[in-house]
């Protein structure tokens, strides 16, 4: 497996896919930031501990600084990639 790293704001994020990578898993802060950018949504830090749309959504006011940084990194990485949904 090729290791994939991304540096944002001086912090290195390990984006290598694995079943136990909590940061990039579906619903995690990095994933939600990336998805918001992809779907042309505004910047709105949040995440879903039980997976997207399952259980309680954790909003910015209840997120740790690290979780907000993960969201920001996901959003900015997708912005840099320019990977946007084509609504066609």
N, C-alpha and C positions, 0 to 999 in steps of 0.2 A: 504494500500500500504506500503510495506517495504521500509524504507529509505536506500538508498545505497550511501555510502560515500567512497571517495578515496583520500588519502593524497599523494601529490607529492611535493617535494622540500619545505616542511613545509606549504603548502597551501592545505586546505581541499576543495574537489570538491564534489558537490551534484549531483550524477548520477541518482537520482530517476527520472524515466520517467514521464513526464507530458507534455501536449500540449504546455505549456508556458515556458518550460525549453530551453532557447535560446542556452545555452552552448552545450548541447549534441544533439540538433536537427540535422537532416540530413543536411549536408553542413557546420555546425558550426566548429570552430577550433578543439574542442575536437574530434568530429566525424571524421574529415579529418585526424587527426593524427592517430587515431585508424585504419581507413581504410588503410592508407599508410602502417602501420605495418602489418595488416592482409594480404594485397596483396603483401607482400615482396618488397614494394617500399622503396626507400631511404627516409631519413628524409628531408622534404621540406615544411616548414610551409606555409600554405595557407588556405583559406576558401571561401565559397560561401554564401554571405548574403541572396540570394534569393533561396537557396537550391542547392545542387550539380549539376553542369553543367547548371545552370540557371543564367542569368545575368553575371555580371563581377566577375571574380575570384580575390580575394584580396591576393596578394603575400606578402612575408615576409617584404619587404621594406616599405609596406604600412600598416603593422599590428602594433597594440599597443603591449606593453610589456605583458599586460594581455592576449591578444589573442594568442601571441606566447607561453606563459606559458600554456594556455589551450591546444594548439596543442601538445606541448611537453608531457603534462600529458596524453593525449589520446594515443599518440604513445608509451610512456613508460608503461602505464597500459596494453596495448595489448601485448607488449613484455613480461611483467611479466606473463601474462596469457598464453602465448604461443599459442594463438589462430591464426593460420595461414591457409590461403587458401591452400587446397590440390589440386594441379594442375593435380594430378593423373595418 
